[in-house]
Amino acid sequence: MVYYNLGAQRMLGLDNGHVGLVWSDICPASEGDPYENERTQLDRAEETGHSEHFGIRLTPKLERIWTQSTYSSFRDTDGKVGFGVVLRDLTARKLAESKYRSLVENAPDALFLIDNHGIVGLANVKCNVLFGYEYPSLLGCQVTDLFREPSWADREMAYWRSHFSQSNEVLTRQMEFVTKAGHIFNGEITLKKVVSANEEFISCALRDITHRLKLNQDLREANNNVKTLYKWLQGIIDSSSSYIAGIDTQRRFVAFNKTYAELIESVAPNVLRIGSSLSALSPALTGDRSVFIDHWERALSGEQFDLVEKCKFHDDWQYLRFSFSPVFNERGSIIGAAHLVSDITGDRERELLLEKSLAEAKESARVKQEFLTNMSHELRTPMNAIVGFTHLLIDSSGLNTEQSEYLQSIKGAASDLLSIINDVLGFSELSSGQTAINRVTFDVESLVQGVSAQFEEEWRAKGLLFTVSHPKEDLGMVWGDLEKIRVIIQHLVSNAIKFTPQGQVSLSWQVTTVADESASLLFIVKDTGIGIAQDQHNAIFDPFHQTIGHSTRPYGGTGLGLALAKQYAEAMGGNILLRSETGQGSEFTFQISLERVKPAAAGSRDVLHTNLGLTVLLVEDNRTNQVLAKKVLSLCGCNVELAENGQQAVDLARQNLYDVILMDIQMPILDGVEATKQIRQFPGVLGQVPIIALTAHALQEEQLRYIEAGMNACVTKPFQKEELMITITALANPSLAVNKIQ
């Protein structure tokens, strides 16, 4: 270098020390070999007289600057070639261009610049990608080539030029464009005039709005659908006979139908409108009607509820159901409340009619129950005397053969009549769903022997062979509903004897499983009678069903026995099964599980042979039953005192301590239930005396009522002497009875 000016001194920091040094060492190009780069520029300048270099150079202070280097050659007077270098610092310009380029390339839209002839002079990467060109292929293209319709391209460009010749305002257009591949899309292009170096350009920002237009279209269609749906729903609610309305959280009405408007119009004229406030109704809703506003508030707080009121509307009294409920959006937030008023006058009238019918049905059931209770008492009271005295006469001595036969006939007829009474009453209980399980302690073997003895005359009269068998082991005492189990076995044995013209009938029982506290028992009644057809096996357990049902049938009975037996078995958790064929006899099995009891000093089998020595208060108003009961109790060694009504019983029980009280129920002055309640109020042991209901009321519901009143047990008239003595002994002298396993 032989010379530099002040500009070079300021730009590069040159001083006299740099004169005479090689230019490529003073300010080398940063790319490639600086000597080769410098030689190339000098050779080109010598050849053409001029060359240029754009790039980064290093100053003597090792600073990097963007420069434009212009080389020119000249010859001195001696013909030697020299070179002049003009440097222009482009660093600031390059930084600005870089910043501008970054903004352009990172812009969300496709950006390009066109001149007045519509030639694209600048386009960012997004623009090339949008139209499907490789960068920078769009440069030099006609912008009209990007329009969908060439036929209106020139007209569009003319419009652009005309606009910017008159105004500098931004111009926005929506039109269709086409990509290199021929895909058409909707675009929104924003145009602005740009002036640079006295030359006018148009800058363009373009974005694909196909999806936005589709969304707008969908939104318009949705709005139209909503409007249509609203009209449709409004038509539906207007056609409804119910009163329908809705409010938003600002308490403004957003919907209501015509009938609701009429309802409100009747109490608040010219108030209800879409958008009108709920508070606008307040002045018209005086008195009880003011609570109407509170109902809306409850619904807006999230509560859903119904109210039924009797209202006068259109000069008629109506029953209206007011239903209020909150309305939620998809996020579960309350956005309003709905009100539905339904005319339920017809339903309410039917409900009232139904309530009246139910009341009448209950009253009918009560009357029926009362009738059955009274019939039970009225039938069983004389039956108690007939059966009891018949047994006493049969057991007495001095009767001749004819007298014994008469008494046996009376006993058989009484037994048949009592069986019918029991069946009818039992079936009535089952039909009313009032069957209860009344458990007592009893001996299974004694039960079986008692049933077999009951039918001895019948099987002997028919010339049948009747056998009874039992397990070898002694089961001891059990806890269960003795009466129901007895009824089941009685009906199975009675049917076997009835439908066996000749041959034999057997009654057996066995213990199938046994544990310390329970045992499963199986009773088997088998006969060689007429048998039962397969298609009748289920039907014979239906009430009133008889396999031979015409008026000339050779067998009697009500048709309730097996139905009652099966339902009793199932009520106790047991079951009855049948195996039979026509002409091959029948076999009924009855299975049930019972609790076992542990023995005490003596078993109940010995009770009847024991002189009990108990003091018994007999409360009985019927003279015949007084004589019978006193006789039976006296035979077992009991000292009997008599009270002829409940009031006498209360007075005697207050003064004397009895071992047990036998309490009749239906008596004058004071009945047995009320007398028991009063005795239970006595202090100490006087109020704890065992009380046994000795009653002709056989219905389980009645007997449960006696237990709830404070009685300890129930014995039904006509009573079995053995059952009465076992019950008395278990309560009054437990050392002679048994204790239930705890």
C-alpha positions, 0 to 999 in steps of 0.5 A: 500500500502506497497511499490511503486517505482520511476515510480509510484512516477512520474506517480501518484505523490506518497510520503511516506504519502501514504504508509499504505493507501488502494490502492483503495483510493489512485488510484481508478478506475473511473467507478463503485464502486472502492472497488468492482472493486478492490476486483474483480481484487484481487480475480481473481489474487489470483485465477489465479495468474494474472488479468488485468484492462484497464480503467481510474483511478484517481491519488491522485491529482484527474487527470484522466489517462488511465491505464493498471493495471496488478495484480499478487499474491504472498505468504510470508514466513508466507504463507500470500497472497500479491499482486503486481500492475504494472501500465502502463500509456496509456493516450497518446496512447488512445488519438492517437487511438481516433484521428485515429478512428475519422479520420477513421470514418469521412473519405469520403471513406469506409476504412478497413485493411486486413492482408496477408491472406486477413482477415479484421482486421479493418473496419470503419462504412462507410465500414459496411454500404456500404456492408450492415453489422451491425458494426462491423460485417465485422471484421474477414471476408475474403475480397474475400467474398466481390468480385462479382466473386469468380472465380477470387478472388484468382487471384486478391489477388495474384496480390495484394501480387505480387505488394506489394512484389515488390513495395510500391507504391499505387495500384488503381483498379476498380472492381465489389463488392457485398453487403450482400444483393447481390447488385452488384456495381462498386468500386474503391479501393486504396491499400497501404502496411502498416507495424506495429510491423514487420507485414505487412498489406494492407490498403484499401480505397473503394468508390462506383463509379457506379454513376460516371461510369454512368455519364462517360458513359452518357458523352461519349454518349453525346459526341458521340451524339454531334459529330453526331449532329454536322455532321448532322447539318454540313450536313444540312447547307452544303446542304443549298443554303444560306451562313452560318457562326459563330464565337466565342467571340475571333473572330474565325470561329467555323462553316461555310458551303460550300457555305459560304466558296466559297463566302469567297474564291472568295475574300480571297483565302486560308484564311477561316479555322475552328479556323481561325481569323476574322482579317485574312480576313481584308487584303483581304476586301478592300474598301467597303468590310472592313465594313464586319468586323464592321458588325461582331462586331455589332453582337458581341455587341448584335445587330441583323440586316439585310442588302440588297446589290446587288453583283456580284458573279459567273459573275452574279449580285445577290441581297443578304440579309446579316443577322447578329445576336448574339448567346446566351448561356442558361444564356443569355450571348453572346458566339458568332455571326452568319452570314447568307447570303441569295440569294433573287434575285428572291424575290427582282425581284418579289418585284420590279415587285410588286412595279411596279405593285403598282405604275401602280395601283396607277397611274391607280387609280389616272387616274380613280380619275381624270377621275371621277373628270372631269366627275363629273364636266363635267356632273354636270355643264350642269346639274346645268343649266338644274335643276336650270333653270327648277326650275326657270321656274316652279316657274315663272308665265305665263306657260300653262298646256302643258309647265308645263308638259314639264318642269315637265318631264324635271325636272324628267328626270334630277332628275333621271340622277342626281341620277344615277350620284350621285350613281356611284360617291358615289360607286366609293368613297366607293370602293376606301375607300375615303368616308369622313363625311361632316357635316353641320347644317340642319333641319330634318323636312325640309329635309323630306319635301324636299324629299317627294316633290321630289317624288310627281310626281312619286307617283301621276302618279302611283295613290299611297297614300303617307303619311309623319309623324313627331314627335310632339316635335320640334327637332330643328337643328342638325349637320350631313352629310346632303347629305348622309342622304338625299341620304339614305332617297331618295333611300329608298323612291325611291325603295318603290315607284318603287316596289309598283304597288298600295296601299300606301307608308309612310315616317315617322321619330321619335326621339327615344332618346334625350339629350341636345347635341345629339338625336337618330333618326329613319326614317321609309319607309313602302310600300304595294308593291311586298315585298322581299323574305327572302333569298334576304334580305342580297343580296339586299344590295350588289352592282349591285344586283337586285331581278329581273335581266333579260332584260325584268325586269319591274323596272329600276335602277343601283342596287347601291342605297341600297348598297350605302345607307347601306354603307353611314349609317354604315360610319356615325355610323348608320344602316339600317334594313329590314322587308319584305315578298314576296307579303306583302310589305316592311319596311326599318328603318334607325337609326342614332345619330346626334348632336343637335344645339341651336337656334339663332335669327332665324331658317334656315327654315326662310332663304328663306323668308328673304331679306339677303342683303348680298354682294356676290362675284360669281366666275364662268367661265361658262356663263349659271351657272353665269346667274343661280346663279345670279338669285337665289341669287338676289331672296334672296336679295343678291347683286352679283358681278362677277369674271370669273376666279380665278385671277379676284377673287383675285384682287377683294377680295384684293380691296373689303370686301365681306360678302361671296365668292362663288368659282368655282374650275375648271377655267382658269388662276387660279383655285379656290383652288389656288385663295383661298390660295392667298386670305387667305394670305391677312391681317386682315378681307380681308383674313378671308372672308367666302369662299364656294366652289360652284363646280361640283366636288362631290367626298369627297376627292376633297371636303376635299382638298378644306377645307384644302386649306382654304374654309369654306364649299362646295355646290355641283352643281346642288345645291339646293336653300335651301341648298345654302342659309342655307350655305351662311347664316350660314357663312355670317350672323350667326344671321339668322342661328344657332350655333353649341352646343359647 
